């Protein structure tokens, strides 16, 4: 004998049914309560009229007749007050929660309707704003990745088809151009994988104990020739040559190398880039690293978004040397070390990135 499984109803159907039932329940409750009170008051009034000729019981019946009326008035005032202070604000936030659950992340709760719940409403609206921003970033991620992959794939396809059709000869120049595009694709894929692992907290770190001065020396040696060819003065200032830190040397080198590369890209000839380190003295001893440049700077409107994925100062995305993931990876790597990174900038005066570990 087969048993038919119970019917399945989507959760939102029960939510709508509950909301509809609650809207019908309250008017019925008010009507029922009012009917009972009117019946009680009417009965007391009739009894008072019947026994009013007896002076001994007149005051008692007057009290009995007036009590239901007073209770009704007090109940109505109490219900209206409670509804205005609690019911209405909570109804608004429940409606907003239902809208967010249905995918409407633009729902907001008016913050000026209740002094008691104003802080709750502010935090709810802030939470929904962050969810809306994250959702927008998620939606943009697919188009950004497609945009970054489209150009190198078209170049590779065009070069290979040209060689196959005899339009291009299989010269080292064409082969190298195609190889460069494949390297660009590989770097983009590696950056995406690194960023994904870091955001998921699964990026393996290999912390070691080393001198911070050694890291600064290696960075200066790596970029000194490029800085000299660009006419940029690259300087290092280490406050404590004996300062040691425990971190993943390669990952920290990757972060600082990215910051220096960005600084060189946006600093014109005659400018200056400085790497500075200093000790943090407080509840827990740490280190602060600064990468300061005298480049073009970042607009104040763009500053809050520079650590977003695929953000670029060049809105046209004409520069293909970088993927737009460097700063996002840098932030995730520093956070994986338990540190912080922030940027301060002014257009025309330069930018400074501050890392605290």
N, C-alpha and C positions, 0 to 999 in steps of 0.2 A: 504493500500500500504506500503510495507516494504522498509526501507531505508538501504542500505548496508553501514556499517561503513567504514570510510576512511581507507586505508591500513596503517599499522603501520610499520615504518622502525626504526631499531635500531639507536641510536644516532651516534655510531661509523661509520655507513655507510655514514652519512652526513659529518662527519669529514674527512673521506678519500676522499669523493667527493670534498669537499672544498679544501683540500690540493692538489688534482690532478688538480682542476681547476685553483688554484693559480699558479701552476707550468707551466700550458699552457698559462696563461694570460701574464706573464711577457715577455717571448720571443716574443709573438705577439705584445705587446706594444712597445718593442724595435724596432721590424721590422717596425711597422706602423710609429713610430716617425722618424726613419731613412729615410723611404721612403719619408715622407713629407719634411724633410729637404733637401734631395737630389733633389727633384723636385723643391723646392724653389731656391736652389743654382744653379741648371742647368738653370732654367728660367732666373735668374739674370745674369748668365754668357752669355747666348744668347743675352739678351738685351744689355749688356755691349759691346759685339762684334759688334752689329748692330749700336749702337750710339757712338762707340769709335772715329769716325772721327769728331764728333762735340766736340771741345775743351771745350765749355762752360758747357756741361753736363757730361764730362768724369769723373770728380772727384765725382760727385753725384752718377753715376752708379758704380764707383769703390767702394764707400762706401756701396751701396746696394748689390753689389756682394760679398764683403768681410764679411758683417755682418752675413749672414746665415752660412758661414763656421766657423766664430768665435763662433757663438752660438752653433753650433754642437759640436765643440771641447770642449767648456766650459761645455756643457751639459754632454758630455761623461765623462769628468774629474770629474764633480760634482757627477754624478750617481755612478761612480766607488768608489769615496771617501765615499759617504754616504753608499754604500753597504758594504764596508769593515768595516766602523766604527759602523754602526747600523744594516744593513740588515743581514749580515752574523752572528754576535753574537746573534741577536734576533731569527734568524732562528734556531740556535743551541739550544737555550733554549726552543723554541716552540717544537722542535722535542723531547727534553728531557721530557717536560711536557706531550706530547702525549704518550711517552713510559711509564711514571709513571702511567698515567691514564689507560693504558692497562695492568698494573700489573707488569711491569718490573722495580723493585725498585733498580736495579743495574745501571740504567742510570745515567750518570754524564756529566756535561758540562765542557769542558777544560777551566781552569781558566787563562791561559796565552795568550788567543787570543784577549782580549780586555781590555785595561786599564780602559775604561769608565765603563764597566759592571763587572769588576773583583769582586767587593764587592757583587754585586747581585749574581754572579755565586757561590761565596764561601758560601753565605747563602743558596742558593738553594741546593747545594751539601750537606751541613750540614743537612738541613731539610730532604732530601731524605735518608741520612745515618741514621738519627734517625728513620724514617719510616721503613727502612729496618731492623733495630735492633728490633723495636717494633714488626714487623711482624714475625721475627724469634722467639722472645719470645712467641708470641701468638701460633706459630706452636709447640714450645717445651712444652707449657703448657699442652696440651692434653696428650702427652707421659709421662710427669712428673707425672701428676695425676694418669695415668694408672699404672705407676711404683710404686707409693706410695700405691695404693689400692691393687695391685696384691698380695703382700706378706701376709698382714693380712687376706685377703679373702681366700687365699690358706690354711693358717693355720687353720682358722675357719672351712673351708670345710673339711679339712683332719681330724680334731679332731672329728667333728660330724659324718662323715662317719665311722671313726674308732669305735666310740661308737655304732652306729647303727649296724655295721657288727660284733660286738663282739670282735674286735681287741683290743680296749681299754675298760676298765671298767669306768663307770660313777663316777669316784672318784672326790673328791673336787679339786685335783691337775689339772686334765684335764679340769674340768669346769672352774676353775680360770684362766687357760691359755687361754681358749676360751674367757672368759670375758675380760681379759686384751687386747686381740686383738680387741674386739668390742669397748673398751674404746679408743684404739688408732685410730680406724676409726672415732669415734665420735669426737675426738679432731681434727683430720685432717679436717673433714667437718666443724666444728665450726671455725677453723682457716681460711678456704677458704671463709666462709660466712663473717667473720669479715673483711678480706682483700678486698673482693668484695664491701662491703658496704663502707669501708674507701676510696677505689679508686673512687667510685661513689659519694663521698661527702655526703652519706646518713647515716653515722654511728652516732647514737645519742650520744652526750656528755652531762655530767651532771657536769658542773664546780662548784666548791665551793672554798671558801677562807680558806686556811689552812697554817700551819707553815711547811716550807720545812724541818726543823729539825725533825719534827714528822715522815715524810715520810722516811727520812734517818734512823731514829731509828727503824721503823718497818721493813725496808729491812734488816738491820743488824741483828735484832732479828730472822727474818725468815731464814736467810742463815748461821747464826753463827754455828749451830750444824753441818751442812754439810761441812762448811769450816774447822771446827776443825777436823772432821773425815778424811778429805782429806789432812790435814796438811798444809792448806793454811791460811795465816794471812789476815783476813778481817778487814779493817779499814775504818772509816768514818771521814771526815774533813768538818765541816760546818763553813764557814767564818763568817756568821751572824746568830746566833741562833734565832733572831727575824724576819728573812726574811720570808715574806708571799708571796704566789703566788695564782693566781686564775686559776684552772685547774680541769680536771676530775681526782680525786684522784685515783680511781681504774684503769683507763687506764694508767696513768703515772706510777703507781705501776707495772702494767703489762709490760710496756716497760722496766723499770729498772730491774725487776725480770728476764726478758729474757736475758738482757745483763749480769747480774751477773751469771746466769746459764751457759751461754756460756763461761764466764771467768773462772768459776770453772771447766768446762769440759776441758779447754785447758791449765790450770795452774797446774803444777806438785807440788808434796809435797815440802814444803820449800819456795814456791812462795808467792806472796803478791797481794792482790786486794784492791784497795782503792776507796771509794766513796767520791767525792769532790764537793763542791758547792761554788760558788762565785757570787757576784753581778756584773752586767754589767752596767756601767755608760756611757751613751751616749745620743743620741737623744731621746731614750725611754728606761726607766729603765727596766731591765730584769734580768734573772738569767741564769747562766751557770752550768750545771751538767756534771761531768766527771766520767766515769767508767774506771779505769786504772788497768791493770793487767801485770804481768811479765811472761805471758805464752809463747806459741810457736810462736805466731805472725801470720800474714797473708802475703802471698807473694804479691809483688807489682803488679804482673799480675792479681791477683784475687781481689785486693782491689776495683777496680771500679764496681765489680759485686756482692758484698756481700749483697746488699739490693735487689737483684733480687729474684723473687719467686723461691723456691726450690733450691736455691744455697746452697752448702755445701762445706766445706773445704775438706771433705773426698769424693774424686771422686768416690770411689767404693760404696758409700751410704750404708756402712755396719752398721752404727749406726742407729737404728730405734727409739731411744728415742725422737728424735726431727724430725719435719716434714720438716724442711728447709724453713718454712714460718715466723719464728720468727722475723728476721731482716726486712723482707719486711713489716710485720705488724707494727713493731716498727716505721719504717719510716713514714708510712701512719698515724699512730696515732699522731706522733709529728707534722706532717704537718697539721693535722686536728686542732691542737692547735695553728696553726700559727707559729710554731717554725721550727728549722732545726736540723738535726742530721748528723754527719759525723764521719769518722773513720780514725785514723792514726795508722800505724802499721809497725813493722820491724821484720822480721823473726828472732826468737831466743831471742828477747828482749821484746816482749809484744805488747799489743794493747791498745789504748785509744779511747773510744767513747765519743764524745762531743755533748751535747744537749744544745741548747739555746732556751729559752722561753721568 
